[in-house]
Amino acid sequence: MIFSFMNELIRDRILFFSLAAILSVVSVSEANGQNVIGDILRRMENHNKGLATVQANVTMRKYNPQLDTTDTYTGSTSYIPKTNPKAKGKLYIRLDWVKPAIEQISIIGDDYKLYKPSIKTVYAGRVDKAKTSAAAGNALGFMSMSRDQLRANYDIQFVAQENIEGGIPTWRLLLNPKVPSSYKHAELWVDGNGMPVQAKITEQNNDTTTVLLSNIRKNETIDVKIFVLNTKGAKVIPA
């Protein structure tokens, strides 16, 4: 997934905890909506408590409304939540993009590294300033958020019951930040088990990033060593 990375560093900023503007809103009474939201958040909380690891295929689509262009990335991800004893309170995410080009991304806690083997270069920075292909980790970060964290940081609205790609039935939630933020809002598609399987991010300039998980495998053994990229001999550039 390689654009011209340096051009992306200059013009494209994608933030973690944001999702796209509402395309349609289902008319639901406030009381019924809150009951639905409560049930979804309970499912998410119970799911998180039983989640030790996740491995999945991942598709990311970045849409630029000014140019009306979409860039699509495909690959795989491995994830260990903070609650896993092996994680020692840190979030672990690895992304291996294979199209449009090979890139490896490791996120440990608040830091990320993006390795481009074709040019033997590593871009290293903070997760909240992630650009381009590293941005998918932002959406994945929703998996580790507790019910209390979601309620504390967002005004949550139930939007609709929708089938996403692959015919998977989900609940769609809109998350509006409670304090002024560098992103507009966030949206999650949560399956019946309480797992967010799709997230969409909208920036202030209306650029969006949509991340979809498929072929999901849960609670398989993952060695934390895989999150340390083998970048021997590569040039490191702060991002």
LUMTORTI-993949 format. One record per atom (N, C-alpha, C): residue in three letters; x negated, y negated, z negated. Coordinates in steps of 0.001 Angstrom, whole numbers, plus 500000, padded with zeros to 6 digits. Example, Ala and Ser with C-alpha at 12.3 -4.5 7.8 and 13.67 -1.06 7.14 Angstrom:
# LUMTORTI-993949
ALA486810505690492200/ALA487700504500492200/ALA486800503300492200/SER487150502250492920/SER486330501060492860/SER487100499970492130/
# end
This chain:
# LUMTORTI-993949
MET499173501161500000/MET500000500000500000/MET499134498785500000/ILE498558498562501113/ILE497617497450501093/ILE498126496373502019/PHE498429495168501469/PHE498562493979502289/PHE497157493425502285/SER496983492182502588/SER495730491529502249/SER495819491194500772/PHE495050491937499957/PHE495237491843498493/PHE494923490453497967/MET493866489838498486/MET493511488529497967/MET494591487499498290/ASN495201487596499481/ASN496303486694499793/ASN497456486926498839/GLU497693488193498480/GLU498759488508497538/GLU498457487924496170/LEU497196487990495770/LEU496829487445494463/LEU497162485968494382/ILE497028485273495511/ILE497263483837495517/ILE498755483525495549/ARG499519484223496411/ARG500881483757496639/ARG501961484600495973/ASP501619485801495498/ASP502691486702495078/ASP502525487116493640/ARG503438486733492764/ARG503391487099491342/ARG504654487873491008/ILE504475489096490570/ILE505632489910490220/ILE505534490255488753/LEU506567490025487981/LEU506530490196486538/LEU507236491474486137/PHE506853491965484926/PHE507337493249484477/PHE508820493307484211/PHE509317492551483283/PHE510646492835482777/PHE511705491946483424/SER511885492100484764/SER512916491352485447/SER513554492221486503/LEU514802491960486877/LEU515474492716487912/LEU516421491826488689/ALA517014492345489782/ALA517540491448490801/ALA518872490786490520/ALA519177489724491320/ALA520460489035491204/ALA521597489994491499/ILE522740489741490898/ILE523887490636491073/ILE524446490482492475/LEU524646491630493151/LEU525264491601494468/LEU526782491749494344/SER527199492502493296/SER528630492634493061/SER528850492905491596/VAL529949492420491047/VAL530258492608489642/VAL531643493216489523/VAL531751494318488768/VAL533032494962488551/VAL533801494202487483/SER535072494012487688/SER535889493316486696/SER536219494264485562/VAL535669493967484360/VAL535894494790483188/VAL536221493853482036/SER537128494260481168/SER537399493410480011/SER536175493385479123/GLU535990492272478384/GLU534804492120477550/GLU534712493251476531/ALA535835493618475911/ALA535818494662474888/ALA535419495998475488/ASN536043496358476621/ASN535697497618477271/ASN534255497614477741/GLY533796496464478262/GLY532411496360478717/GLY531442496601477582/GLN531735496032476406/GLN530846496226475263/GLN530841497676474807/ASN531997498343474884/ASN532045499763474518/ASN531184500595475456/VAL531273500287476760/VAL530467501002477748/VAL528983500749477503/ILE528622499490477273/ILE527221499137477021/ILE526705499871475785/GLY527509499885474717/GLY527097500586473499/GLY526823502051473753/ASP527687502688474550/ASP527494504105474859/ASP526231504322475681/ILE525996503457476673/ILE524803503594477515/ILE523535503409476683/LEU523524502384475823/LEU522342502130474995/LEU522088503262474014/ARG523139503871473493/ARG522953505034472612/ARG522320506188473375/ARG522781506411474595/ARG522191507473475418/ARG520714507184475699/MET520415505908476001/MET519030505541476261/MET518163505747475030/GLU518690505365473864/GLU517937505523472620/GLU517656506999472333/ASN518664507844472463/ASN518488509279472217/ASN517534509896473227/HIS517628509424474484/HIS516723509927475519/HIS515283509576475192/ASN515049508331474796/ASN513691507893474466/ASN513093508697473318/LYS513928509012472339/LYS513440509760471175/LYS512938511149471568/GLY513520511722472609/GLY513104513058473021/GLY512129513075474180/LEU511652511888474579/LEU510795511799475764/LEU509327511765475365/ALA508577512772475770/ALA507144512830475478/ALA506309512398476678/THR506724512789477878/THR506012512418479105/THR507005512391480267/VAL506609511700481318/VAL507369511702482573/VAL506388511775483736/GLN506726512597484714/GLN506038512593486003/GLN507102512512487075/ALA506842511752488136/ALA507867511558489156/ALA507260511019490437/ASN508009511159491518/ASN507689510417492729/ASN508237509015492560/VAL507604508044493184/VAL508041506652493018/VAL508015505937494367/THR509072505157494591/THR509162504306495780/THR509351502870495323/MET508546501967495832/MET508672500548495500/MET508925499750496776/ARG509945498893496710/ARG510251498019497837/ARG510158496568497381/LYS509336495803498061/LYS509147494380497755/LYS509775493564498877/TYR510754492736498488/TYR511489491952499486/TYR511161490474499347/ASN510815489857500477/ASN510545488425500541/ASN511691487767501297/PRO512619487074500590/PRO513788486504501277/PRO513431485357502212/GLN512324484660501941/GLN511932483555502814/GLN511575484064504218/LEU510883485214504253/LEU510478485790505536/LEU511416486901505986/ASP512337487300505078/ASP513247488414505335/ASP512465489678505711/THR511437489974504911/THR510603491155505154/THR510568492031503904/THR510442493315504122/THR510354494280503030/THR509119495145503225/ASP508302495253502187/ASP507147496153502192/ASP507477497327501288/THR507238498535501786/THR507589499750501055/THR506347500547500710/TYR506278500999499436/TYR505164501788498936/TYR505712503122498427/THR504995504195498656/THR505403505491498124/THR504217506170497457/GLY504515506942496429/GLY503461507643495710/GLY504030508427494546/SER503241508545493490/SER503660509308492314/SER503216508574491053/THR503838508935489944/THR503511508293488683/THR503472509303487556/SER502657509012486554/SER502630509752485285/SER502767508727484178/TYR503491509115483120/TYR503856508134482098/TYR503861508797480723/ILE503248508130479758/ILE503315508570478366/ILE503794507382477535/PRO504926507503476855/PRO505443506378476067/PRO504639506154474796/LYS504814504974474206/LYS504108504621472979/LYS504409505587471841/THR505595506182471874/THR506033507036470769/THR505349508392470749/ASN504708508775471853/ASN503975510033471892/ASN502737509905470992/PRO502526510839470045/PRO501365510740469149/PRO500036510587469897/LYS499931511190471098/LYS498697511065471879/LYS498446509635472341/ALA499522508860472445/ALA499399507493472970/ALA498883506513471931/LYS499002506845470659/LYS498520505988469569/LYS499036504551469698/GLY500339504448469989/GLY500974503139470021/GLY500798502355471305/LYS500190502958472332/LYS500003502276473612/LYS500825502951474701/LEU501282502149475640/LEU501971502668476811/LEU500940503096477847/TYR501099504299478409/TYR500193504805479441/TYR500985505030480727/ILE500543504411481815/ILE501154504624483120/ILE500048504778484159/ARG500210505774485022/ARG499318505889486179/ARG500172505941487434/LEU499767505169488443/LEU500431505162489739/LEU499415505516490810/ASP499791506467491645/ASP498933506859492765/ASP499710506610494048/TRP499428505488494693/TRP500090505178495946/TRP499389505905497090/VAL500188506428498020/VAL499618507120499181/VAL499993506442500495/LYS501053505649500486/LYS501465504895501672/LYS501856503488501238/PRO501472502476502015/PRO500777502522503305/PRO499278502807503216/ALA498710502806502009/ALA497295503145501855/ALA497076503696500452/ILE495960504365500269/ILE495670504971498975/ILE495197503912497979/GLU495871503859496824/GLU495464503019495702/GLU495767503766494415/GLN494955503539493406/GLN495162504135492093/GLN495295503013491069/ILE496307503125490224/ILE496555502092489213/ILE496697502774487858/SER495998502236486875/SER496102502730485509/SER496507501577484599/ILE497538501823483778/ILE497979500838482797/ILE497854501474481419/ILE497070500855480558/ILE496911501325479181/ILE497171500126478273/GLY498253500196477525/GLY498616499067476677/GLY498957497851477511/ASP498248496755477299/ASP498519495492477992/ASP497604495250479185/ASP496762496214479514/ASP495768496020480567/ASP495978496989481729/TYR495637496531482930/TYR495720497419484084/TYR494450497341484919/LYS494213498421485669/LYS493153498455486668/LYS493748498991487964/LEU493438498320489052/LEU493877498746490372/LEU492630499061491190/TYR492515500319491628/TYR491313500771492340/TYR491661501026493793/LYS490889500391494671/LYS491043500582496111/LYS489816501348496617/PRO489932502677496734/PRO488771503488497138/PRO488186503101498490/SER489028502607499398/SER488549502309500749/SER487509501202500765/ILE487574500314499758/ILE486601499219499695/ILE485796499247498392/LYS485925500354497650/LYS485169500540496404/LYS485289499318495489/THR486518498880495265/THR486752497682494464/THR487831497943493427/VAL487611497431492212/VAL488590497521491128/VAL489047496111490767/TYR490352495901490712/TYR490927494648490225/TYR491471494922488832/ALA491049494138487855/ALA491413494381486465/ALA492063493141485870/GLY493141493352485104/GLY493815492201484511/GLY494850492607483488/ARG495657491641483086/ARG496729491860482113/ARG498001492259482833/VAL498765493127482187/VAL499959493643482827/VAL500973492554483146/ASP501106491557482273/ASP502123490528482485/ASP501783489602483635/LYS500587489783484229/LYS500212488990485397/LYS499947489889486603/ALA500509491081486573/ALA500256492049487635/ALA500812491569488967/LYS500063491824490036/LYS500494491470491371/LYS500635492737492211/THR501214492554493379/THR501308493589494401/THR501645494948493828/SER500837495964494149/SER501180497340493840/SER501158497657492357/ALA500491496853491559/ALA500473497097490116/ALA501795496733489470/ALA502634496017490184/ALA503867495500489609/ALA504870496586489264/ALA504777497748489907/ALA505737498809489621/ALA505700499216488163/GLY504541499094487550/GLY504431499447486139/GLY505333498610485263/ASN505645497403485705/ASN506529496546484929/ASN507898497175484771/ALA508444497647485879/ALA509756498270485830/ALA509718499553485015/LEU508647500320485152/LEU508528501553484386/LEU508473501276482890/GLY508003500086482533/GLY507914499736481126/GLY509259499730480424/PHE510352499619481163/PHE511672499643480545/PHE511937500969479835/MET511290502030480277/MET511517503332479665/MET511177503337478184/SER510222502517477798/SER509750502542476417/SER510500501575475511/MET511436500808476062/MET512138499820475249/MET513272500475474462/SER513316500199473180/SER514364500750472325/SER515656499961472505/ARG516746500518471977/ARG518029499823472014/ARG517929498457471330/ASP517250498426470192/ASP517122497161469457/ASP516310496139470239/GLN515258496590470929/GLN514448495676471739/GLN515260495090472890/LEU516060495939473536/LEU516885495455474634/LEU517890494421474141/ARG518556494723473037/ARG519567493795472511/ARG518926492499472024/ALA517723492594471454/ALA517058491406470920/ALA516587490465472023/ASN516206491016473161/ASN515581490210474203/ASN516485489846475370/TYR517629490538475497/TYR518480490324476661/TYR519950490239476289/ASP520697489421477027/ASP522146489522477068/ASP522467490586478110/ILE523132491644477685/ILE523329492802478543/ILE524762492835479061/GLN524902493029480364/GLN526215493136480985/GLN526328494449481739/PHE527495495081481613/PHE527796496250482430/PHE528298495758483775/VAL527675496236484858/VAL528035495772486198/VAL528953496765486906/ALA528533498033486968/ALA529306499002487745/ALA528796500411487505/GLN529610501374487902/GLN529138502743488075/GLN528777502893489544/GLU527548503297489828/GLU527083503367491208/GLU526260504622491439/ASN526355505151492639/ASN525445506200493074/ASN524257505547493763/ILE523052505883493297/ILE521858505346493945/ILE521374506329494999/GLU520273506013495625/GLU519686506859496667/GLU519566508297496183/GLY519992509245497014/GLY519996510645496623/GLY521331511067496023/GLY522293510114495939/GLY523618510435495419/GLY523693510575493916/ILE522703510056493188/ILE522667510182491731/ILE523613509167491106/PRO524594509620490289/PRO525489508682489621/PRO524790507960488474/THR524988506660488395/THR524328505856487355/THR525272504773486851/TRP524890504190485713/TRP525476502948485236/TRP524502501831485567/ARG525039500735486041/ARG524201499587486415/ARG524351498497485351/LEU523227498065484800/LEU523212497047483758/LEU522442495822484234/LEU522967494657483915/LEU522274493401484180/LEU521718492878482865/LEU520442492510482858/LEU519771492007481661/LEU519326490570481905/ASN519944489630481190/ASN519561488226481263/ASN518695487874480062/PRO517490487357480264/PRO516626486993479132/PRO517307485966478227/LYS517137486134476920/LYS517756485217475969/LYS516973483916475805/VAL515725483926476209/VAL514907482717476133/VAL514394482416477538/PRO514067481140477826/PRO513537480806479151/PRO512342481683479502/SER512367482249480713/SER511333483192481123/SER510858482865482533/SER509784483496482919/SER509225483269484244/SER509927484102485303/TYR510943484881484894/TYR511736485640485853/TYR513204485313485628/LYS514039485655486588/LYS515458485307486495/LYS516245486291485639/HIS516285487538486071/HIS516971488558485308/HIS516476489934485712/ALA516990490934485007/ALA516578492298485249/ALA517810493170485392/GLU517665494227486145/GLU518770495154486328/GLU518255496581486249/LEU519016497426485583/LEU518657498831485419/LEU519791499719485905/TRP519410500839486503/TRP520361501900486836/TRP520017503094485948/VAL520943503471485062/VAL520689504478484035/VAL521516505725484335/ASP520862506906484327/ASP521610508130484630/ASP522346508645483393/GLY523067509739483557/GLY523893510264482485/GLY523115510744481282/ASN521824511003481457/ASN520980511419480340/ASN520445510236479545/GLY520685509020480066/GLY520167507836479389/GLY518807507398479882/MET518391507890481055/MET517086507518481590/MET517229506475482696/PRO516513505349482600/PRO516488504406483718/PRO515767505039484909/VAL516474505175486027/VAL515882505820487200/VAL515628504821488323/GLN516154503608488165/GLN515859502555489142/GLN515879501207488423/ALA514974500337488839/ALA514921498985488289/ALA514663498013489430/LYS515224496825489288/LYS515033495807490320/LYS514643494501489649/ILE513613493853490196/ILE513020492675489566/ILE513179491469490493/THR513637490358489937/THR513754489120490706/THR512928488026490061/GLU512092487405490852/GLU511308486271490365/GLU512075484964490563/GLN511505483881490057/GLN512145482586490190/GLN512284482162491656/ASN511387482626492507/ASN511467482268493930/ASN512344483231494725/ASN513038484136493990/ASN513978485110494559/ASN513312486299495244/ASP511978486404495218/ASP511338487641495639/ASP511811488756494709/THR511982489955495259/THR512441491071494432/THR511537492282494604/THR511479493071493555/THR510781494354493578/THR511735495413493048/THR511968496458493820/THR512838497556493405/THR512003498818493285/VAL512110499482492144/VAL511353500708491898/VAL512335501852491652/LEU512185502934492403/LEU513056504105492298/LEU512232505333491950/LEU512672506071490926/LEU512037507342490560/LEU512838508497491140/SER512133509531491616/SER512790510737492131/SER511934511953491774/ASN512526513148491928/ASN511817514385491555/ASN511204514253490165/ILE512018513874489195/ILE511544513564487846/ILE511293514843487053/ARG510108514922486429/ARG509773516034485526/ARG509452515443484163/LYS510133515952483140/LYS509978515407481797/LYS509283516398480875/ASN508496515816479949/ASN507911516543478821/ASN506972517667479229/GLU506338517518480397/GLU505249518422480756/GLU503955517872480161/THR502977518742479945/THR501720518315479325/THR500927517420480276/ILE500514516260479773/ILE499672515336480532/ILE498449515001479681/ASP497275515197480226/ASP496039514846479531/ASP495815513342479645/VAL495623512653478525/VAL495440511198478565/VAL494203510805479368/LYS493300511749479619/LYS492096511440480384/LYS492415511018481816/ILE493598511423482335/ILE493904511078483727/ILE494149509582483891/PHE494362508872482788/PHE494622507438482875/PHE493335506616482950/VAL492204507282482823/VAL490904506622482999/VAL490442506910484417/LEU490495505909485282/LEU490174506102486691/LEU488680506321486903/ASN488360507169487843/ASN486961507391488211/ASN486567506347489248/THR485990505258488778/THR485646504134489657/THR484141503904489714/LYS483371504953489495/LYS481917504829489467/LYS481396504203490757/GLY480573503177490600/GLY479963502521491741/GLY480824501439492366/ALA482039501221491825/ALA482939500220492403/ALA482664498837491835/LYS482941497834492628/LYS482822496431492176/LYS484079496080491402/VAL483920495397490261/VAL485065495009489419/VAL485318493513489585/ILE486578493162489898/ILE486975491768490076/ILE488113491461489115/PRO487938490484488211/PRO489040490080487314/PRO490198489542488146/ALA491427489953487778/ALA492604489518488541/ALA493544488742487662/
# end
